[in-house]
Amino acid sequence: MIEEVILFQIDKTSKVAKQYSQREFDRLGLEITVEQWILLKIVHESNDISQKELAEKSLRDPASITRTLDLLQKKELINRLPIPENRRQYSIDLSKKGVVFIKTNMPLVDAHRKKSIEGLSEKEQRNLNELLKRIQENMS
C-alpha cells in the first residue's frame, strides 16, 4: 500500500506541514506564502546571497525564484543589488521592513516547528533527523 512507502510519507508530511503553516499565515493576515517565508529566511541567514545560490539552497528552479523575488520586492521585504561586473545576477538582502518582518514572525514559525515535533523525545528527534539525512544521501 502507498501509505507504507517511506517516500510517500515524507512527501505527505511535507505537504501537511506547509498547509498547516499557510493556514496560520493566512489566519494572521501575514500576506505571505510559506515558499516566500522560506526564501526570506534563507536570505536572512545568508546575507547578500545571489539568486542562483538562493535557488540551490531552496531546492527551487531559478525561474520560480525570480517570480517569488519579484513579489517579495513589491512587498518591500527584499532588496536586489547589482553584482559588480556581472550584469545577469543580483545580490539579494532583506530590506529594513524584511528584517522586522522576520523578527516579528519568527515566534510563530518557532511555534509551528515545536508543534511538529510534539510528543517526540530528543532521542527520537535526533534519530529521525539522522534517518532523513541518510535517505537524502541515498537519493543524491
N, C-alpha and C positions, 0 to 999 in steps of 0.2 A: 504494500500500500504506500501511496505517495507520502502519507503522514509520517512514515517511518524512515524516510530518506533524510539524512542529516542536512544535506544542502537545501532541501525544501524547507526544513525547519529554520535554518539560518536565514533564508530569504524571507520567510513568513515573519520571523521575529523582527527583522529589519523594517519591514513594511508596517507591522503593528506599532512599533516604536515611533516611526515617522508620523503615522496617522494620529497617535496619541499626542505627540508634541504639536502637530499642526492644529489639532482641535484646541489645545490650550493657548497657542499663539493667537488663534482667531478669537477665542473667548475673551482674551485680554486686550484685543484690538491692537496687536503689535504691528499689523500690516506688513508682515514678512513671512516668507516661506521657510521651511526647515532647510531647504537647499541654500537659500540666501544666508541663513544663520551660519551654516557650516562654512561658507566662503568667508563671511565676516570674521568668524572665529579663527580660521586659518590665517587670514591677513593679520589679525590682531596678534597672533602668536609668532608670526614670521617677520613682520616689519619689512616693508619695501620688497615685496615679492613680485616676480614677473607673472604675467598671465599664463605663460607656459608652465612655470613652476606650480602655480595655483591649480592648473588643470591636472598636473601629475599628482599633487598631494591630495586633491579631492576625488581623484579617480573619475573625472568627467572629461568629456571631449571639449576641445578648445572653442568650438562654435557655441556650445551651451554656456561655457564660461563667459564668453563675450556678451551674450544676451543677458545673463544674470548680472554681470558687472554694469551693463547699461542701466538696468533697473536700480541697482544699488547707488549708482552715481546720480540718477534722477532723484532718489530719496535723500541725497546729500550725505550718505553714510561712508562713501569712499572717495579717494582722490586717485586719478590716473595721472601719473607723471611721466613725461617722455624720458626714455633712457638715452643718454648722450651717445652719439654715434650709432644709434640703432633706430631707424625710423619705423620699424614694424612692431616694436614691442613697447610696452609701458610697464612702469613700476607701479604697484598698487599699494596704497596705505589707507588707513582709516582716517576719515575726517574727524574733527573735534566732536561733531554730532555722532559719528560712528563709535568713537571711544566711549562716550556717555551711554549710548545705546547698549553696548556690550556690558559695561559695568552695571547698568541698571537692571538688565535682564539675565545676568549670569546666575543669580539666585534661583530663578525659575528653572533654568536649564539644569542646575545642580539638583534641584528637587526631582526633576524628571529622571535624572541618572540614578538618584537614590531609590526612586520608586522601582526602576527596572531591576534592581538587584535586591529588592526587599525579600527577606527570608533566606538569602544566601549567606552562608558563613564566609569569613575572609578566605579560608582554605578553598571553599567551593569557587569563589570568585577567581582566585589565582589559578586553580585547575582549569576553569572554563577559559580563562584568558590564554593559558598555555595551549589548550586543545584547539582553540580557534586559530591561534598563530601557526600551529602545526598544519592545520588544514590549509591555511593560506600558503604556506611554504610548499605543501604538496601540489597545490594548484598553480604555482608560479612557474 
